């Protein structure tokens, strides 16, 4: 067995930094359970030289193992531990673009980009092919994508991704951001925003971006696609085919200042004057629609505020849509405080 030390990224904000070591410890446990055959053991939070590390032991890591572990959300550096010495392990992250794709956007309510990456990672680990994250090309949907943090992380990984959001201002903000970012970074692309019409009615708007990780790849047709629809997430099936996504990843409204629709309203009904503050009501209406968009063996990951919804409620919603909730110990270590009004957790389920 070889001992390893994972240096936790020092660039977290103050609140997230307090939870970062515990979160990456749980994330590593999921990686070990789902993709590394249980070969990762003795995962602990450790201080080395006064600096926070997560240490673990494993049989000598293969190249594929390192490629996978290189994408842990809070990983800054990885070392083999030999006595009192640390030997650097060369990382091989999936990242295709500069980090400002994830960090440059600043706005109230933005989901921490490290947590977004973690949620995507542990959802990918729950699929029937967890190593597809590094050896394949899963397709992702964020049905409540806001200003696109999840879509940008998928783009960073080289994945095709789609998003839906009902807020027209968020749709416009993301369209403006991604077009400007691609242009400023000289990324070869095409971007088009157009109304979505059906039976002479306008259902919403669509942003479609085709881009290449390099000019050569773009010219050869090896491109990735980002699609964002400005419409109600409860109507996701109007815009995407059943079984067309490997991953569904979303950060549910925290119930603090977000309303979605009148309590009891279902797809096809207009929201009344009183908007629901509970993500549970929204998810109860939306998850059955989203589950149909997930391929068999695919997985859905949802983060939410535990102050306004119990884990048992979300698990029941997912199970009633035919999904298998991941409830091993590795998937139960992600709850953490965001602020006085928000205690965040995540839940993951697979479509059998």
N, C-alpha and C positions, 0 to 999 in steps of 0.2 A: 504494500500500500504506500502511496505517495501522499504527502501532506501539501495542501495548497492554501494560499491566502489571497482573498479577493479584496482589493482596496476599494472602499466605497467612494463614489464620486464626491469631491469636495464642493461641487458647484450648486448643490441644492439650496433652496431658500430655507430660512431658519426653521419653520414648522416642519417641512418635509424632511429636513436633515435629521430631526429627532426620531423619525420613523424609518429612515432609509435602510439602516442595517437590518432591522427586523423584517422589513418587506422583501429585501433581496434574499434574506435567509429563507423565507417562505417560497419565494420564486425559485430559488435553487433546489429546494426540496421537490417542487413540482417537476422541474426539469429532470431531476434524478429519478423520480418515480415513473414519469411518463416516457422519457426519451433515452435515458441512460441505464436502463435495466436495473435500477436499484443499486448501482455501483458507487453512488455518492453517499458517504456516511459521515457521521460525527460533525454535522453542521453546527457551528457555534459563532456567536458574536465575540470578537476578541480585540483587545487593544494591543497593538504592536508599536512600540516607540511613541505611545500617546496618541496614535492614529487609529480610527475604527476600521477593522477588517472583519470579513466573514471568512472563517477557516473551515476546511473540510478535508476529508481524506477520500482517495479513490484509487482504483487500479490505474496504471499509467493511461492518461487520456489520449485517445486517438485524434487524428486530424479532424474528423467529423465532430467529435466531442468538443474540441476547442472551437470549431466554427460555430457550434451551437451556443456554448457558454459565453462566447465573445459578445453575444447580444443581450446578456442580462442587463436589466434596465439601469441599475446603479453601478455597474462595473466601470471602474476607472483603469485598473491594471490588475493583472493576475500573476502570481508568483508561485513557484515551487518553494517549499520551506525545507531547508537543509540545516538542521541545528539552529544557529542564530543568524543564518544567511538566507536571503531571499533571491531566488534566481528567476528573472523575468521570463514569462511565457508570452511569445508573440501572439497578439490577438488577430483575429480574422473576422471583423464585424461585417455585416451585410451592408452597412451604410454606403449609399451611392452618391450622396450630396452633402454639402457643407451643413453644419449643425444649425446655422441660422434659419434654415427651413422650418425648424421646430421652435426656435427661441425668439425670433424677431417679433412675432406678434405679441402684443401686450394689451390685455383688456380685462375688465372685471368679469369674473366668473370663468376664466380660462382654466381648463383642467391641466394640472401639472404634467408637463411632457414626459417626465420620467414615469409617472403613474400610468399615463396613456400607453407607453411602451410596455410596461409590466402587464397591463390588462390584455393587450394584444398577444403578448408572449404566452401567458398562462392559458389563454383561450386556444391558441394554436396547439399547445401541448395536449389539450383534451380531445383533439380530433383522432380519427383512426390512423392517421399518418403524421405523427408529431414532427418527425424530421423533415417533412415537406417545407417547414419554415426556412430551412437552409438548403435543401436539395431540390425543392419543387417551387411552385409558384401559386400558392393559394390565393383565391379572390375574396375580397373583404367588403362588407357592407357596414356602415355606421348609420342606422336609421334615425338618429338624432344628432347630427354631426356638428351643429353649431357653426363655428368658424374654421372647422377642418383640422383640428389637431390630430385626430385619428387618421384622417386621410393623408396628412403630411407624413406621419410615421409609416404608413403603408408605402407611400411613395419612396421614402428613405430606404425601405427594404426592397424596392423594386417590384412591388405588387400592384396588380390592378385593383382599384378600389372605387366604391360608390358611396354616396351619402345622400341623406334626405334631411331637410329641415324646413319647418313651417315658417320660420322667421325670415321675411324678405330682406331685412337689413343685414342679417348674418350671411345670407346667400350673397348679397351684393358685396359685402366686406370680404368674403372669401374669394369671390371671383376677381375682385380688384387686387387682392394680395397675391394670389397664385400667378396671375398674368404678369404682374410687376416683378415678382421674384424670378420667374423663369426668364423674363427678358433681361433683367439686371445680371443674372448669372449665365447668360448666353446659352441657355439650354434650348436645343432645337425642339420646337413644339408647334402645335396648332391648338387654338382655343376658340370655342364658339359658344355663345349664349343665345338660346332661342326659346320661344314659347312651345309648350307641349299641347298639341291640339288633338282632340278625338271627337268625332261626330259633331264637328263644328263648334265644340266647346273647348275653352282653354282650361286645362287641368293644372297647369303650373308652368314653371320655367326649368330649363335644363342647361347646365354648364357642362360641356364635354371638352376634355383636354387630352390630347395625344402627345406624348413626349418620349424622348430617348435619353438614356443615361449618358450617351455620347453622340457626337455628330455621326460617327460611323454606324452606330447601332440604329440611329434614326433613319439614315439613308437606306440601310439594309432591310428596314421594316420591322426590326426587333424593338418594338415600342411598348410602353405601358399606357394605361388609360385611367383617367380620373373623371368620374361623372358625379355631378351633384344636382339633385332635384329639389326645387323650392315648392314643397307641397306638404300635406299632412302625412306623418309617418304611419298613421293607421291605414292609409291607402297604398302602402308600399307595393302591394301586388299589382297595382295598375301600371307600374313603371319597370318592374323587373320580373323575369321568368321564374317559375318555381324551380327549386333545386339549383339555382345558378350561383350560389355563394358557398365557399368553404368555411368562412368565418363571419360571424356577426358580432361586432364589438361596439358597445355604446356606454356612455356615462349618463345615467338617468337623471332627470331633473331632481334637485335636492329638496324641493318643497319649501324653499326659503323665499324666493321671489319669482318663481316660475309657475305659470298656470298653463294647462294644455287645453282642457275642454270641460264642459259642464259634467258634474258627477253623474254617472250613469249613461252618458252619451256614448254611442257606439259608432263604428264606421258608417258613413253615409248621413249621419245626423249632424246638424249644425250645433256648434257650441253655444250655450245660452250665456246669459250675463255673468253667471257665477262660475269661475274657473276653478278646477281642481288643483289643490296644492300638493296632492299625494302622488308620488311616482307609482305607488302600488295600483291605483285606479287606472293610470295611463298604461302600465305594463299589462294589466289584466286584459285590456282591450286590444293592445298591440301585439303581444307575443304570439298569439295564434297565427296572425298574418305573417309575422317575421319567420316563424318556424317553417312555413311552407316554402320560403325562399332559400332555406338551408338544404344543402345536399345531404344524403345519408352519410353518416360518419363525420359530418361537419360539426362545428361547435359554436355556441353563443356565450359571450361573456358580458355581464352587466355590472357596473358599479353603481352604488346608490348610498343615500344617507340613512344610516340605521336609526336615526332619531325619528324618522317619518315612515319607516317601513321595516318590518321584522323579516329576518332571513327565511323563516318558515313560510311567510306569505309568498315571497318570491319563488321559493322552491316549489310550492304548490302550483303557482301559475305556470312555471316551466314544465312541471310534470304533467299537468293537465293538457298541455300541448304536445304530449308524446315525447318529451325530452328527458334524458337521464342526467340528473343533477350530480355533479362531481362533489362528493362529500367526504373524501379521504382527509386525513389530518393535514396533508400538504396543502389542501385547498381551503383550510379553515384558519390560516394564519395571517390574513391580510387586513384585518380591521385596524384602522388608525384614525387619529384625530386630525381634522383639517382646521377647524376653528371652533368657537364656542357653540355654534349652531349646527356643525356638520361633523359627524363621525362616519367615515367612509369605509365601505367593505365591498367585496365583489363576490359574484356567484357565477359559476360556469356550468353549462350543461351541453351534452352531446345528443345529436339526433341519431338514434340507432338505425 
